[in-house]
């Protein structure tokens, strides 16, 4: 039958929907199936219309198109005189949240929130004030007989009660047009009658009701029946219940709508809350998602802490040599052919010339030799070092017993000696206080006046063989018979640049000698080299840890993609009640960010636990030193991972088609 020949309802009402030549087709493999054929309809304000037909007749498809959940393949559909085909996704969402209310056969309530919050969801996206939103949700539930169920979740409600919550949700933003898809299909007879009574009451209040049903008896309770068969309208007639009315529901949103910023914050809060609920509902999945982030962040923070601790320990050991020291060594630089002809160039006078400079705190000349040392019946080969009175200051060594050398010791060439801990253990194993004892160095006697504290740093020239120290003047005149020294160490004022002091000393000595017949070793250069080396190693290992972070991020993305698939129906419900694409994207993006932030915090906590364990095991010899910069960087990194790797799943969720999303369980 040609739909143009069908009796059309009297056009005494204001048209809200106009459909002309509407066609809907679906792809089925290589074939195209036409579900709706040349539909022409006008639905007026305040009508209660039943769309009836057998399964497969196209009635649900038509309702989805009328409700802006789906779009026609061809033809024209106008709502309130505006062509729907010209609207983008967010404009269609605005229509759904401000003018439509959906009642589904399977209720489609959000299982993680209570009845009141389910009812209030459309108002969140519409920007309704929070207080007014809550009051209206509770009022609607009370009107529908659910005043005592506002805090119940859907699984704590019967089917009839869930459908009433669905009706309250449809009315939340006003519900000018209510679309009910088999509203009694999943209910018992009594609950079905109650729902139909509610729909009739709403129609009497001016709501336009469009109901899809396959039950002819139910359809006859409407004012108008549109029957479909195989995608064609075969009948369109008014029932005996037809009562023309121009009444419109009271506008709700304009009274309680908030500003754009407040509305945006409200939607962010809703997304945040739903993200937390989703994470709580899937604790194990959330933990497994975070695992890669936890390991990556813990690795970064721990590696940087270990590197920093190692660096500080090495630098502390270097400092035991004396802070900011420059050593001038006799002889031409390595590889210089002149080196084989002359390597006796440094003298005590060179050391004194440097000591006289204003940027030098103290200087200690030094020369070394290996000789046989005997005490009573103990005879061993030992290292003998001739040093200046300031040796302890420039070397960082400390005395465990006795005293050091003074100016008089140097001037009078005293045969006093200071022994290190190895010498004490070698020559005086049973003597706790060797001060005053005399040993023979070759054939020269020496009296012990001091014992050095053990040096376990690995720096400062500490060797396994016993070492004895005496005034360099004594050693020059009594042991080696030479006027030259092998080197001297200058302690530089901390306020002076080490490199500037090095340059000045080099110029001074070269001027005195007339040649560059010496070498300079700057402790600050060693420090810089070690800092650079440890920094490079830390960067290398951190890079490996960052790779694990990226792997963790990919894990987050994969799990979030699974989450989107699992929650497709929820996405469809939110779209149906008016959520914008940005609202959906924000929800899943916030969830990904929360997972990564929480993983980052747990990773930082794990790093601190690892560091504490290492510190307890290592004791005072080594400490993990945490870098606030690395902790902040790790935290920022985890957040960025959430944004970057959460974007694709969030975008996929936002791009879902509402009707397809609603059809999935």
Secondary structure, DSSP 4 states (H G I P E B T S, - for coil): --GGGSPPPPTTSPEEEEEEEEEEEEEETTEEEEEEEEEEEEEETT-EEEEE--TTSSHHHHHHHHTTSS--SEEEEEETTEEGGG--HHHHHHHHHHHEEEE-TT----TTSBHHHHHHHHHHHHTB-HHHHHHHHHHHHHHTT-GGGTT-BGGGS-HHHHHHHHHHHHHTT--SEEEEESTTTTS-HHHHHHHHHHHHHHHHTT-EEEEEES-HHHHTTSSEEEEEETTEEEEEEE-TT-------PPP-HHHHBPPHHHHHHHHHHHHHHHHHHHHHHTHHHHHHHHHHHHHHHHHHHHHHHHHHHHHHHHHHHHHTT-TTEEEEEESPPTT-GGGGT-----BHHHHHHHHTSTTEEEEEEEEEEEEEEEETTEEEEEEEEEE-TTHHHHH---EEEE----HHHHHTT--EEEE-HHHHHHH-TT-S--TT-EEEETTEEEEEEEEEPP--SS-TT--SS-EEEEEHHHIIIIII--SB-SEEEEEEPTTS-HHHHHHHHHHHHHHHHSS--EEEEEHHHHHHHHHHHHHHHHHHHHHHHHHHHHHHHHHHHHHHHHHHHHTHHHHHHHHHTT--HHHHHHHHHHHHHHHHHHHHHHHHHHHHHHHHHHHHHHGGG------HHHHHHHHHHHHHHHHHHHHHHHHHHHTS-HHHHHH--
